[in-house]
């Protein structure tokens, strides 16, 4: 299964709806501390 787009709403630090497009080959998750990187990965894990 390939993920093409992720939308998260009301999960941990994502109080408003956020959408992310996932590229075909390599996707990196980059951000400052406490910006929601781990929350994004946890939301993906719960959704599968």
ModelCIF file with pLDDT and N, C-alpha, C, O atoms, coordinates in Angstrom:
data_MODEL
#
_entry.id   MODEL 
#
_entity.id                         1 
_entity.type                       polymer 
_entity.pdbx_number_of_molecules   1 
#
_entity_poly.entity_id                      1 
_entity_poly.type                           'polypeptide(L)' 
_entity_poly.nstd_linkage                   no 
_entity_poly.nstd_monomer                   no 
_entity_poly.pdbx_seq_one_letter_code       
;(UNK)(UNK)(UNK)(UNK)(UNK)(UNK)(UNK)(UNK)(UNK)(UNK)(UNK)(UNK)(UNK)(UNK)(UNK)(UNK)
(UNK)(UNK)(UNK)(UNK)(UNK)(UNK)(UNK)(UNK)(UNK)(UNK)(UNK)(UNK)(UNK)(UNK)(UNK)(UNK)
(UNK)(UNK)(UNK)(UNK)(UNK)(UNK)(UNK)(UNK)(UNK)(UNK)(UNK)(UNK)(UNK)(UNK)(UNK)(UNK)
;
_entity_poly.pdbx_seq_one_letter_code_can   XXXXXXXXXXXXXXXXXXXXXXXXXXXXXXXXXXXXXXXXXXXXXXXX 
_entity_poly.pdbx_strand_id                 A 
#
loop_
_entity_poly_seq.entity_id 
_entity_poly_seq.num 
_entity_poly_seq.mon_id 
_entity_poly_seq.hetero 
1 1  UNK n 
1 2  UNK n 
1 3  UNK n 
1 4  UNK n 
1 5  UNK n 
1 6  UNK n 
1 7  UNK n 
1 8  UNK n 
1 9  UNK n 
1 10 UNK n 
1 11 UNK n 
1 12 UNK n 
1 13 UNK n 
1 14 UNK n 
1 15 UNK n 
1 16 UNK n 
1 17 UNK n 
1 18 UNK n 
1 19 UNK n 
1 20 UNK n 
1 21 UNK n 
1 22 UNK n 
1 23 UNK n 
1 24 UNK n 
1 25 UNK n 
1 26 UNK n 
1 27 UNK n 
1 28 UNK n 
1 29 UNK n 
1 30 UNK n 
1 31 UNK n 
1 32 UNK n 
1 33 UNK n 
1 34 UNK n 
1 35 UNK n 
1 36 UNK n 
1 37 UNK n 
1 38 UNK n 
1 39 UNK n 
1 40 UNK n 
1 41 UNK n 
1 42 UNK n 
1 43 UNK n 
1 44 UNK n 
1 45 UNK n 
1 46 UNK n 
1 47 UNK n 
1 48 UNK n 
#
_struct_asym.id          A 
_struct_asym.entity_id   1 
#
loop_
_ma_qa_metric.id 
_ma_qa_metric.mode 
_ma_qa_metric.name 
_ma_qa_metric.software_group_id 
_ma_qa_metric.type 
1 global pLDDT . pLDDT 
2 local  pLDDT . pLDDT 
#
_ma_qa_metric_global.metric_id      1 
_ma_qa_metric_global.metric_value   88.71 
_ma_qa_metric_global.model_id       1 
_ma_qa_metric_global.ordinal_id     1 
#
loop_
_ma_qa_metric_local.label_asym_id 
_ma_qa_metric_local.label_comp_id 
_ma_qa_metric_local.label_seq_id 
_ma_qa_metric_local.metric_id 
_ma_qa_metric_local.metric_value 
_ma_qa_metric_local.model_id 
_ma_qa_metric_local.ordinal_id 
A UNK 1  2 72.00 1 1  
A UNK 2  2 82.00 1 2  
A UNK 3  2 85.00 1 3  
A UNK 4  2 89.00 1 4  
A UNK 5  2 91.00 1 5  
A UNK 6  2 90.00 1 6  
A UNK 7  2 93.00 1 7  
A UNK 8  2 93.00 1 8  
A UNK 9  2 93.00 1 9  
A UNK 10 2 92.00 1 10 
A UNK 11 2 92.00 1 11 
A UNK 12 2 92.00 1 12 
A UNK 13 2 88.00 1 13 
A UNK 14 2 90.00 1 14 
A UNK 15 2 92.00 1 15 
A UNK 16 2 94.00 1 16 
A UNK 17 2 95.00 1 17 
A UNK 18 2 92.00 1 18 
A UNK 19 2 94.00 1 19 
A UNK 20 2 89.00 1 20 
A UNK 21 2 89.00 1 21 
A UNK 22 2 87.00 1 22 
A UNK 23 2 85.00 1 23 
A UNK 24 2 85.00 1 24 
A UNK 25 2 84.00 1 25 
A UNK 26 2 81.00 1 26 
A UNK 27 2 79.00 1 27 
A UNK 28 2 88.00 1 28 
A UNK 29 2 90.00 1 29 
A UNK 30 2 92.00 1 30 
A UNK 31 2 92.00 1 31 
A UNK 32 2 95.00 1 32 
A UNK 33 2 95.00 1 33 
A UNK 34 2 91.00 1 34 
A UNK 35 2 90.00 1 35 
A UNK 36 2 90.00 1 36 
A UNK 37 2 92.00 1 37 
A UNK 38 2 94.00 1 38 
A UNK 39 2 92.00 1 39 
A UNK 40 2 90.00 1 40 
A UNK 41 2 91.00 1 41 
A UNK 42 2 93.00 1 42 
A UNK 43 2 90.00 1 43 
A UNK 44 2 88.00 1 44 
A UNK 45 2 90.00 1 45 
A UNK 46 2 88.00 1 46 
A UNK 47 2 79.00 1 47 
A UNK 48 2 60.00 1 48 
#
loop_
_atom_site.group_PDB 
_atom_site.id 
_atom_site.type_symbol 
_atom_site.label_atom_id 
_atom_site.label_alt_id 
_atom_site.label_comp_id 
_atom_site.label_asym_id 
_atom_site.label_entity_id 
_atom_site.label_seq_id 
_atom_site.pdbx_PDB_ins_code 
_atom_site.Cartn_x 
_atom_site.Cartn_y 
_atom_site.Cartn_z 
_atom_site.occupancy 
_atom_site.B_iso_or_equiv 
_atom_site.pdbx_formal_charge 
_atom_site.auth_seq_id 
_atom_site.auth_comp_id 
_atom_site.auth_asym_id 
_atom_site.auth_atom_id 
_atom_site.pdbx_PDB_model_num 
ATOM 1   N N  . UNK A 1 1  ? 0.843  -1.175 0.000  1.00 72.00 ? 1  UNK A N  1 
ATOM 2   C CA . UNK A 1 1  ? 0.000  0.000  0.000  1.00 72.00 ? 1  UNK A CA 1 
ATOM 3   C C  . UNK A 1 1  ? 0.891  1.242  0.000  1.00 72.00 ? 1  UNK A C  1 
ATOM 4   O O  . UNK A 1 1  ? 1.837  1.335  0.782  1.00 72.00 ? 1  UNK A O  1 
ATOM 5   N N  . UNK A 1 2  ? 0.590  2.168  -0.859 1.00 82.00 ? 2  UNK A N  1 
ATOM 6   C CA . UNK A 1 2  ? 1.315  3.432  -0.907 1.00 82.00 ? 2  UNK A CA 1 
ATOM 7   C C  . UNK A 1 2  ? 0.420  4.541  -0.377 1.00 82.00 ? 2  UNK A C  1 
ATOM 8   O O  . UNK A 1 2  ? -0.750 4.647  -0.746 1.00 82.00 ? 2  UNK A O  1 
ATOM 9   N N  . UNK A 1 3  ? 0.976  5.341  0.471  1.00 85.00 ? 3  UNK A N  1 
ATOM 10  C CA . UNK A 1 3  ? 0.257  6.508  0.995  1.00 85.00 ? 3  UNK A CA 1 
ATOM 11  C C  . UNK A 1 3  ? 0.591  7.687  0.107  1.00 85.00 ? 3  UNK A C  1 
ATOM 12  O O  . UNK A 1 3  ? 1.763  7.980  -0.128 1.00 85.00 ? 3  UNK A O  1 
ATOM 13  N N  . UNK A 1 4  ? -0.433 8.367  -0.389 1.00 89.00 ? 4  UNK A N  1 
ATOM 14  C CA . UNK A 1 4  ? -0.208 9.506  -1.268 1.00 89.00 ? 4  UNK A CA 1 
ATOM 15  C C  . UNK A 1 4  ? -0.471 10.836 -0.570 1.00 89.00 ? 4  UNK A C  1 
ATOM 16  O O  . UNK A 1 4  ? 0.163  11.845 -0.879 1.00 89.00 ? 4  UNK A O  1 
ATOM 17  N N  . UNK A 1 5  ? -1.416 10.829 0.377  1.00 91.00 ? 5  UNK A N  1 
ATOM 18  C CA . UNK A 1 5  ? -1.754 12.054 1.083  1.00 91.00 ? 5  UNK A CA 1 
ATOM 19  C C  . UNK A 1 5  ? -2.223 11.694 2.490  1.00 91.00 ? 5  UNK A C  1 
ATOM 20  O O  . UNK A 1 5  ? -2.917 10.697 2.687  1.00 91.00 ? 5  UNK A O  1 
ATOM 21  N N  . UNK A 1 6  ? -1.839 12.510 3.456  1.00 90.00 ? 6  UNK A N  1 
ATOM 22  C CA . UNK A 1 6  ? -2.224 12.297 4.845  1.00 90.00 ? 6  UNK A CA 1 
ATOM 23  C C  . UNK A 1 6  ? -2.933 13.553 5.338  1.00 90.00 ? 6  UNK A C  1 
ATOM 24  O O  . UNK A 1 6  ? -2.447 14.664 5.131  1.00 90.00 ? 6  UNK A O  1 
ATOM 25  N N  . UNK A 1 7  ? -4.075 13.378 5.988  1.00 93.00 ? 7  UNK A N  1 
ATOM 26  C CA . UNK A 1 7  ? -4.788 14.488 6.609  1.00 93.00 ? 7  UNK A CA 1 
ATOM 27  C C  . UNK A 1 7  ? -5.020 14.132 8.070  1.00 93.00 ? 7  UNK A C  1 
ATOM 28  O O  . UNK A 1 7  ? -5.565 13.074 8.384  1.00 93.00 ? 7  UNK A O  1 
ATOM 29  N N  . UNK A 1 8  ? -4.600 15.025 8.959  1.00 93.00 ? 8  UNK A N  1 
ATOM 30  C CA . UNK A 1 8  ? -4.737 14.801 10.398 1.00 93.00 ? 8  UNK A CA 1 
ATOM 31  C C  . UNK A 1 8  ? -5.551 15.954 10.977 1.00 93.00 ? 8  UNK A C  1 
ATOM 32  O O  . UNK A 1 8  ? -5.349 17.115 10.623 1.00 93.00 ? 8  UNK A O  1 
ATOM 33  N N  . UNK A 1 9  ? -6.476 15.610 11.876 1.00 93.00 ? 9  UNK A N  1 
ATOM 34  C CA . UNK A 1 9  ? -7.320 16.631 12.503 1.00 93.00 ? 9  UNK A CA 1 
ATOM 35  C C  . UNK A 1 9  ? -7.618 16.222 13.938 1.00 93.00 ? 9  UNK A C  1 
ATOM 36  O O  . UNK A 1 9  ? -8.069 15.104 14.185 1.00 93.00 ? 9  UNK A O  1 
ATOM 37  N N  . UNK A 1 10 ? -7.372 17.110 14.873 1.00 92.00 ? 10 UNK A N  1 
ATOM 38  C CA . UNK A 1 10 ? -7.637 16.903 16.294 1.00 92.00 ? 10 UNK A CA 1 
ATOM 39  C C  . UNK A 1 10 ? -6.935 15.671 16.854 1.00 92.00 ? 10 UNK A C  1 
ATOM 40  O O  . UNK A 1 10 ? -7.567 14.823 17.484 1.00 92.00 ? 10 UNK A O  1 
ATOM 41  N N  . UNK A 1 11 ? -5.635 15.576 16.623 1.00 92.00 ? 11 UNK A N  1 
ATOM 42  C CA . UNK A 1 11 ? -4.827 14.512 17.212 1.00 92.00 ? 11 UNK A CA 1 
ATOM 43  C C  . UNK A 1 11 ? -3.593 15.153 17.817 1.00 92.00 ? 11 UNK A C  1 
ATOM 44  O O  . UNK A 1 11 ? -2.777 15.731 17.098 1.00 92.00 ? 11 UNK A O  1 
ATOM 45  N N  . UNK A 1 12 ? -3.448 15.060 19.121 1.00 92.00 ? 12 UNK A N  1 
ATOM 46  C CA . UNK A 1 12 ? -2.326 15.624 19.874 1.00 92.00 ? 12 UNK A CA 1 
ATOM 47  C C  . UNK A 1 12 ? -2.108 17.090 19.503 1.00 92.00 ? 12 UNK A C  1 
ATOM 48  O O  . UNK A 1 12 ? -2.966 17.923 19.795 1.00 92.00 ? 12 UNK A O  1 
ATOM 49  N N  . UNK A 1 13 ? -0.992 17.426 18.874 1.00 88.00 ? 13 UNK A N  1 
ATOM 50  C CA . UNK A 1 13 ? -0.689 18.832 18.574 1.00 88.00 ? 13 UNK A CA 1 
ATOM 51  C C  . UNK A 1 13 ? -1.384 19.345 17.313 1.00 88.00 ? 13 UNK A C  1 
ATOM 52  O O  . UNK A 1 13 ? -1.251 20.524 16.985 1.00 88.00 ? 13 UNK A O  1 
ATOM 53  N N  . UNK A 1 14 ? -2.113 18.500 16.606 1.00 90.00 ? 14 UNK A N  1 
ATOM 54  C CA . UNK A 1 14 ? -2.807 18.901 15.383 1.00 90.00 ? 14 UNK A CA 1 
ATOM 55  C C  . UNK A 1 14 ? -4.243 19.304 15.717 1.00 90.00 ? 14 UNK A C  1 
ATOM 56  O O  . UNK A 1 14 ? -5.171 18.514 15.539 1.00 90.00 ? 14 UNK A O  1 
ATOM 57  N N  . UNK A 1 15 ? -4.423 20.528 16.197 1.00 92.00 ? 15 UNK A N  1 
ATOM 58  C CA . UNK A 1 15 ? -5.754 20.990 16.594 1.00 92.00 ? 15 UNK A CA 1 
ATOM 59  C C  . UNK A 1 15 ? -6.595 21.383 15.389 1.00 92.00 ? 15 UNK A C  1 
ATOM 60  O O  . UNK A 1 15 ? -7.813 21.205 15.392 1.00 92.00 ? 15 UNK A O  1 
ATOM 61  N N  . UNK A 1 16 ? -5.949 21.913 14.365 1.00 94.00 ? 16 UNK A N  1 
ATOM 62  C CA . UNK A 1 16 ? -6.649 22.214 13.121 1.00 94.00 ? 16 UNK A CA 1 
ATOM 63  C C  . UNK A 1 16 ? -6.239 21.177 12.085 1.00 94.00 ? 16 UNK A C  1 
ATOM 64  O O  . UNK A 1 16 ? -5.233 20.487 12.256 1.00 94.00 ? 16 UNK A O  1 
ATOM 65  N N  . UNK A 1 17 ? -7.009 21.068 11.024 1.00 95.00 ? 17 UNK A N  1 
ATOM 66  C CA . UNK A 1 17 ? -6.738 20.067 9.989  1.00 95.00 ? 17 UNK A CA 1 
ATOM 67  C C  . UNK A 1 17 ? -5.473 20.413 9.216  1.00 95.00 ? 17 UNK A C  1 
ATOM 68  O O  . UNK A 1 17 ? -5.303 21.541 8.754  1.00 95.00 ? 17 UNK A O  1 
ATOM 69  N N  . UNK A 1 18 ? -4.592 19.432 9.081  1.00 92.00 ? 18 UNK A N  1 
ATOM 70  C CA . UNK A 1 18 ? -3.356 19.574 8.312  1.00 92.00 ? 18 UNK A CA 1 
ATOM 71  C C  . UNK A 1 18 ? -3.277 18.447 7.297  1.00 92.00 ? 18 UNK A C  1 
ATOM 72  O O  . UNK A 1 18 ? -3.562 17.294 7.620  1.00 92.00 ? 18 UNK A O  1 
ATOM 73  N N  . UNK A 1 19 ? -2.892 18.775 6.075  1.00 94.00 ? 19 UNK A N  1 
ATOM 74  C CA . UNK A 1 19 ? -2.731 17.775 5.023  1.00 94.00 ? 19 UNK A CA 1 
ATOM 75  C C  . UNK A 1 19 ? -1.301 17.792 4.513  1.00 94.00 ? 19 UNK A C  1 
ATOM 76  O O  . UNK A 1 19 ? -0.687 18.849 4.372  1.00 94.00 ? 19 UNK A O  1 
ATOM 77  N N  . UNK A 1 20 ? -0.782 16.601 4.238  1.00 89.00 ? 20 UNK A N  1 
ATOM 78  C CA . UNK A 1 20 ? 0.574  16.442 3.737  1.00 89.00 ? 20 UNK A CA 1 
ATOM 79  C C  . UNK A 1 20 ? 0.545  15.514 2.543  1.00 89.00 ? 20 UNK A C  1 
ATOM 80  O O  . UNK A 1 20 ? -0.136 14.489 2.560  1.00 89.00 ? 20 UNK A O  1 
ATOM 81  N N  . UNK A 1 21 ? 1.284  15.873 1.506  1.00 89.00 ? 21 UNK A N  1 
ATOM 82  C CA . UNK A 1 21 ? 1.437  15.034 0.331  1.00 89.00 ? 21 UNK A CA 1 
ATOM 83  C C  . UNK A 1 21 ? 2.701  14.198 0.496  1.00 89.00 ? 21 UNK A C  1 
ATOM 84  O O  . UNK A 1 21 ? 3.749  14.716 0.881  1.00 89.00 ? 21 UNK A O  1 
ATOM 85  N N  . UNK A 1 22 ? 2.600  12.911 0.206  1.00 87.00 ? 22 UNK A N  1 
ATOM 86  C CA . UNK A 1 22 ? 3.730  12.000 0.343  1.00 87.00 ? 22 UNK A CA 1 
ATOM 87  C C  . UNK A 1 22 ? 4.295  11.741 -1.046 1.00 87.00 ? 22 UNK A C  1 
ATOM 88  O O  . UNK A 1 22 ? 3.571  11.330 -1.952 1.00 87.00 ? 22 UNK A O  1 
ATOM 89  N N  . UNK A 1 23 ? 5.589  11.982 -1.209 1.00 85.00 ? 23 UNK A N  1 
ATOM 90  C CA . UNK A 1 23 ? 6.242  11.792 -2.506 1.00 85.00 ? 23 UNK A CA 1 
ATOM 91  C C  . UNK A 1 23 ? 6.424  10.305 -2.799 1.00 85.00 ? 23 UNK A C  1 
ATOM 92  O O  . UNK A 1 23 ? 6.358  9.480  -1.888 1.00 85.00 ? 23 UNK A O  1 
ATOM 93  N N  . UNK A 1 24 ? 6.653  9.962  -4.058 1.00 85.00 ? 24 UNK A N  1 
ATOM 94  C CA . UNK A 1 24 ? 6.756  8.572  -4.483 1.00 85.00 ? 24 UNK A CA 1 
ATOM 95  C C  . UNK A 1 24 ? 7.963  7.839  -3.911 1.00 85.00 ? 24 UNK A C  1 
ATOM 96  O O  . UNK A 1 24 ? 7.827  6.699  -3.465 1.00 85.00 ? 24 UNK A O  1 
ATOM 97  N N  . UNK A 1 25 ? 9.123  8.453  -3.912 1.00 84.00 ? 25 UNK A N  1 
ATOM 98  C CA . UNK A 1 25 ? 10.333 7.706  -3.587 1.00 84.00 ? 25 UNK A CA 1 
ATOM 99  C C  . UNK A 1 25 ? 10.792 7.897  -2.136 1.00 84.00 ? 25 UNK A C  1 
ATOM 100 O O  . UNK A 1 25 ? 10.900 6.920  -1.395 1.00 84.00 ? 25 UNK A O  1 
ATOM 101 N N  . UNK A 1 26 ? 11.056 9.114  -1.731 1.00 81.00 ? 26 UNK A N  1 
ATOM 102 C CA . UNK A 1 26 ? 11.582 9.359  -0.385 1.00 81.00 ? 26 UNK A CA 1 
ATOM 103 C C  . UNK A 1 26 ? 10.830 10.529 0.237  1.00 81.00 ? 26 UNK A C  1 
ATOM 104 O O  . UNK A 1 26 ? 10.649 11.574 -0.388 1.00 81.00 ? 26 UNK A O  1 
ATOM 105 N N  . UNK A 1 27 ? 10.402 10.334 1.466  1.00 79.00 ? 27 UNK A N  1 
ATOM 106 C CA . UNK A 1 27 ? 9.761  11.414 2.207  1.00 79.00 ? 27 UNK A CA 1 
ATOM 107 C C  . UNK A 1 27 ? 10.484 11.574 3.532  1.00 79.00 ? 27 UNK A C  1 
ATOM 108 O O  . UNK A 1 27 ? 10.715 10.599 4.246  1.00 79.00 ? 27 UNK A O  1 
ATOM 109 N N  . UNK A 1 28 ? 10.834 12.796 3.852  1.00 88.00 ? 28 UNK A N  1 
ATOM 110 C CA . UNK A 1 28 ? 11.492 13.103 5.121  1.00 88.00 ? 28 UNK A CA 1 
ATOM 111 C C  . UNK A 1 28 ? 10.532 13.904 5.980  1.00 88.00 ? 28 UNK A C  1 
ATOM 112 O O  . UNK A 1 28 ? 9.730  14.692 5.479  1.00 88.00 ? 28 UNK A O  1 
ATOM 113 N N  . UNK A 1 29 ? 10.629 13.689 7.266  1.00 90.00 ? 29 UNK A N  1 
ATOM 114 C CA . UNK A 1 29 ? 9.847  14.471 8.213  1.00 90.00 ? 29 UNK A CA 1 
ATOM 115 C C  . UNK A 1 29 ? 10.840 15.315 8.999  1.00 90.00 ? 29 UNK A C  1 
ATOM 116 O O  . UNK A 1 29 ? 11.624 14.798 9.795  1.00 90.00 ? 29 UNK A O  1 
ATOM 117 N N  . UNK A 1 30 ? 10.793 16.622 8.761  1.00 92.00 ? 30 UNK A N  1 
ATOM 118 C CA . UNK A 1 30 ? 11.764 17.534 9.346  1.00 92.00 ? 30 UNK A CA 1 
ATOM 119 C C  . UNK A 1 30 ? 11.006 18.646 10.059 1.00 92.00 ? 30 UNK A C  1 
ATOM 120 O O  . UNK A 1 30 ? 10.010 19.153 9.544  1.00 92.00 ? 30 UNK A O  1 
ATOM 121 N N  . UNK A 1 31 ? 11.475 19.023 11.237 1.00 92.00 ? 31 UNK A N  1 
ATOM 122 C CA . UNK A 1 31 ? 10.868 20.136 11.951 1.00 92.00 ? 31 UNK A CA 1 
ATOM 123 C C  . UNK A 1 31 ? 11.555 20.378 13.270 1.00 92.00 ? 31 UNK A C  1 
ATOM 124 O O  . UNK A 1 31 ? 12.365 19.569 13.721 1.00 92.00 ? 31 UNK A O  1 
ATOM 125 N N  . UNK A 1 32 ? 11.227 21.494 13.884 1.00 95.00 ? 32 UNK A N  1 
ATOM 126 C CA . UNK A 1 32 ? 11.788 21.854 15.178 1.00 95.00 ? 32 UNK A CA 1 
ATOM 127 C C  . UNK A 1 32 ? 11.242 20.931 16.253 1.00 95.00 ? 32 UNK A C  1 
ATOM 128 O O  . UNK A 1 32 ? 10.280 20.196 16.031 1.00 95.00 ? 32 UNK A O  1 
ATOM 129 N N  . UNK A 1 33 ? 11.867 20.980 17.416 1.00 95.00 ? 33 UNK A N  1 
ATOM 130 C CA . UNK A 1 33 ? 11.371 20.233 18.567 1.00 95.00 ? 33 UNK A CA 1 
ATOM 131 C C  . UNK A 1 33 ? 9.944  20.661 18.883 1.00 95.00 ? 33 UNK A C  1 
ATOM 132 O O  . UNK A 1 33 ? 9.602  21.840 18.782 1.00 95.00 ? 33 UNK A O  1 
ATOM 133 N N  . UNK A 1 34 ? 9.125  19.705 19.261 1.00 91.00 ? 34 UNK A N  1 
ATOM 134 C CA . UNK A 1 34 ? 7.719  19.949 19.633 1.00 91.00 ? 34 UNK A CA 1 
ATOM 135 C C  . UNK A 1 34 ? 6.878  20.471 18.471 1.00 91.00 ? 34 UNK A C  1 
ATOM 136 O O  . UNK A 1 34 ? 5.885  21.164 18.692 1.00 91.00 ? 34 UNK A O  1 
ATOM 137 N N  . UNK A 1 35 ? 7.268  20.143 17.222 1.00 90.00 ? 35 UNK A N  1 
ATOM 138 C CA . UNK A 1 35 ? 6.499  20.609 16.067 1.00 90.00 ? 35 UNK A CA 1 
ATOM 139 C C  . UNK A 1 35 ? 5.489  19.579 15.572 1.00 90.00 ? 35 UNK A C  1 
ATOM 140 O O  . UNK A 1 35 ? 4.692  19.882 14.684 1.00 90.00 ? 35 UNK A O  1 
ATOM 141 N N  . UNK A 1 36 ? 5.507  18.345 16.138 1.00 90.00 ? 36 UNK A N  1 
ATOM 142 C CA . UNK A 1 36 ? 4.512  17.346 15.768 1.00 90.00 ? 36 UNK A CA 1 
ATOM 143 C C  . UNK A 1 36 ? 5.022  16.197 14.920 1.00 90.00 ? 36 UNK A C  1 
ATOM 144 O O  . UNK A 1 36 ? 4.215  15.441 14.379 1.00 90.00 ? 36 UNK A O  1 
ATOM 145 N N  . UNK A 1 37 ? 6.318  16.037 14.784 1.00 92.00 ? 37 UNK A N  1 
ATOM 146 C CA . UNK A 1 37 ? 6.872  14.947 13.960 1.00 92.00 ? 37 UNK A CA 1 
ATOM 147 C C  . UNK A 1 37 ? 6.462  13.582 14.496 1.00 92.00 ? 37 UNK A C  1 
ATOM 148 O O  . UNK A 1 37 ? 6.005  12.726 13.739 1.00 92.00 ? 37 UNK A O  1 
ATOM 149 N N  . UNK A 1 38 ? 6.623  13.379 15.792 1.00 94.00 ? 38 UNK A N  1 
ATOM 150 C CA . UNK A 1 38 ? 6.256  12.090 16.391 1.00 94.00 ? 38 UNK A CA 1 
ATOM 151 C C  . UNK A 1 38 ? 4.749  11.892 16.356 1.00 94.00 ? 38 UNK A C  1 
ATOM 152 O O  . UNK A 1 38 ? 4.279  10.780 16.113 1.00 94.00 ? 38 UNK A O  1 
ATOM 153 N N  . UNK A 1 39 ? 3.989  12.942 16.593 1.00 92.00 ? 39 UNK A N  1 
ATOM 154 C CA . UNK A 1 39 ? 2.526  12.849 16.545 1.00 92.00 ? 39 UNK A CA 1 
ATOM 155 C C  . UNK A 1 39 ? 2.065  12.436 15.146 1.00 92.00 ? 39 UNK A C  1 
ATOM 156 O O  . UNK A 1 39 ? 1.118  11.661 15.016 1.00 92.00 ? 39 UNK A O  1 
ATOM 157 N N  . UNK A 1 40 ? 2.710  12.934 14.119 1.00 90.00 ? 40 UNK A N  1 
ATOM 158 C CA . UNK A 1 40 ? 2.384  12.552 12.741 1.00 90.00 ? 40 UNK A CA 1 
ATOM 159 C C  . UNK A 1 40 ? 2.622  11.062 12.536 1.00 90.00 ? 40 UNK A C  1 
ATOM 160 O O  . UNK A 1 40 ? 1.774  10.373 11.971 1.00 90.00 ? 40 UNK A O  1 
ATOM 161 N N  . UNK A 1 41 ? 3.761  10.561 12.986 1.00 91.00 ? 41 UNK A N  1 
ATOM 162 C CA . UNK A 1 41 ? 4.071  9.136  12.827 1.00 91.00 ? 41 UNK A CA 1 
ATOM 163 C C  . UNK A 1 41 ? 3.115  8.263  13.648 1.00 91.00 ? 41 UNK A C  1 
ATOM 164 O O  . UNK A 1 41 ? 2.700  7.199  13.187 1.00 91.00 ? 41 UNK A O  1 
ATOM 165 N N  . UNK A 1 42 ? 2.765  8.706  14.853 1.00 93.00 ? 42 UNK A N  1 
ATOM 166 C CA . UNK A 1 42 ? 1.820  7.953  15.670 1.00 93.00 ? 42 UNK A CA 1 
ATOM 167 C C  . UNK A 1 42 ? 0.440  7.918  15.017 1.00 93.00 ? 42 UNK A C  1 
ATOM 168 O O  . UNK A 1 42 ? -0.227 6.883  15.034 1.00 93.00 ? 42 UNK A O  1 
ATOM 169 N N  . UNK A 1 43 ? 0.009  9.034  14.444 1.00 90.00 ? 43 UNK A N  1 
ATOM 170 C CA . UNK A 1 43 ? -1.291 9.065  13.764 1.00 90.00 ? 43 UNK A CA 1 
ATOM 171 C C  . UNK A 1 43 ? -1.298 8.112  12.578 1.00 90.00 ? 43 UNK A C  1 
ATOM 172 O O  . UNK A 1 43 ? -2.296 7.433  12.338 1.00 90.00 ? 43 UNK A O  1 
ATOM 173 N N  . UNK A 1 44 ? -0.192 8.053  11.829 1.00 88.00 ? 44 UNK A N  1 
ATOM 174 C CA . UNK A 1 44 ? -0.088 7.113  10.705 1.00 88.00 ? 44 UNK A CA 1 
ATOM 175 C C  . UNK A 1 44 ? -0.184 5.673  11.213 1.00 88.00 ? 44 UNK A C  1 
ATOM 176 O O  . UNK A 1 44 ? -0.871 4.845  10.615 1.00 88.00 ? 44 UNK A O  1 
ATOM 177 N N  . UNK A 1 45 ? 0.498  5.380  12.305 1.00 90.00 ? 45 UNK A N  1 
ATOM 178 C CA . UNK A 1 45 ? 0.478  4.017  12.848 1.00 90.00 ? 45 UNK A CA 1 
ATOM 179 C C  . UNK A 1 45 ? -0.922 3.628  13.327 1.00 90.00 ? 45 UNK A C  1 
ATOM 180 O O  . UNK A 1 45 ? -1.338 2.483  13.149 1.00 90.00 ? 45 UNK A O  1 
ATOM 181 N N  . UNK A 1 46 ? -1.642 4.561  13.928 1.00 88.00 ? 46 UNK A N  1 
ATOM 182 C CA . UNK A 1 46 ? -2.996 4.260  14.411 1.00 88.00 ? 46 UNK A CA 1 
ATOM 183 C C  . UNK A 1 46 ? -3.985 4.101  13.265 1.00 88.00 ? 46 UNK A C  1 
ATOM 184 O O  . UNK A 1 46 ? -4.981 3.389  13.394 1.00 88.00 ? 46 UNK A O  1 
ATOM 185 N N  . UNK A 1 47 ? -3.713 4.763  12.147 1.00 79.00 ? 47 UNK A N  1 
ATOM 186 C CA . UNK A 1 47 ? -4.628 4.714  11.019 1.00 79.00 ? 47 UNK A CA 1 
ATOM 187 C C  . UNK A 1 47 ? -4.486 3.477  10.160 1.00 79.00 ? 47 UNK A C  1 
ATOM 188 O O  . UNK A 1 47 ? -5.344 3.211  9.317  1.00 79.00 ? 47 UNK A O  1 
ATOM 189 N N  . UNK A 1 48 ? -3.422 2.714  10.354 1.00 60.00 ? 48 UNK A N  1 
ATOM 190 C CA . UNK A 1 48 ? -3.217 1.548  9.480  1.00 60.00 ? 48 UNK A CA 1 
ATOM 191 C C  . UNK A 1 48 ? -3.816 0.294  10.059 1.00 60.00 ? 48 UNK A C  1 
ATOM 192 O O  . UNK A 1 48 ? -3.729 -0.771 9.448  1.00 60.00 ? 48 UNK A O  1 
#
